[in-house]
Amino acid sequence: MRILTQKIGKIVSRGAFLLQQKLCRFRDDIRGLGTVEIVLLVAVLVALALLFKTFITRYANNMFENIESKTEGALSDW
């Protein structure tokens, strides 16, 4: 059983290593990335931010209120 587990671990680690190499090569390959593509990506991100502005601000406010209440509770215990 132990030998089988070791072999499976080697296969998984080899596969993970190959996947990491391919992802690094893909990330570093910018031959087809032009100004138009970057501008379009930025435009889409800005449009999504404007579309979900109220949701984002409400979520951020709730998160900060939650953090504030938990830190107040932790500091009052001291």
N, C-alpha and C positions, 0 to 999 in steps of 0.2 A: 504493500500500500504506500509505503514511504517513497519507494522508487518511482511509482506512478505519479505521486504528488510532485516530486522533484521534476520529472519530465514535463508534466503539464505546466509547472511554474516556468521552466525554461522556454517552452513554446509561447506562453503568454508574454513573457518579458521580451522575447525576440520580436513578436508581433507588435508590441507596444513601441519598441525601439524603431522598427521600420515605419510605423505610422507617424512617429515623431519626426523622423527624417523627411518623410514626404510632406508633412505639414510645414516644416521649416522651409523646404524648397518652394512650396506653394506660396508661403508668406513673403519670401524674398524675391519671387518672380514678379516684377512689375512691368513687364514688357508692354502689356496691353492697357495699362492704366493711364488714362489721359486726363486732361483738365476737365473735359466735358463730363466724364464719369464722376469725378470728384465733386463737381458743382451739382450734379444731379443728386448724388448721395446727400450732400449738405442740404439741398432744397427739400428732399424728402424728410430728413430729420427735423428740420425747422417746421415743416408742415405738420408732422406728427406732434411735435411739442406744442404748437399752437392749438391743434385739435384737442389734445388732452391736457390743456393748461389747467383747467379747474380741477381735474382729477389729480394731476401731479402736485399742485399746491395744497389741496386738501390732504393728500397722502403725506406730504412732507410736514405739514402742520401737525397732523395726528402723531406722526413719528416723533417730532420734537417735544410735543406735549407729553407723550409717553416717557420719553427719556427724562424730561424734567421732573415728572412725578416720581419716577423710580429713584432718581438721584436725591430728591428731597427726602424720600422715605429712608434711603440708606444713610444720609447725613443726619437725620433726626435720631437714628439709633445710636449715634456716637454720643 
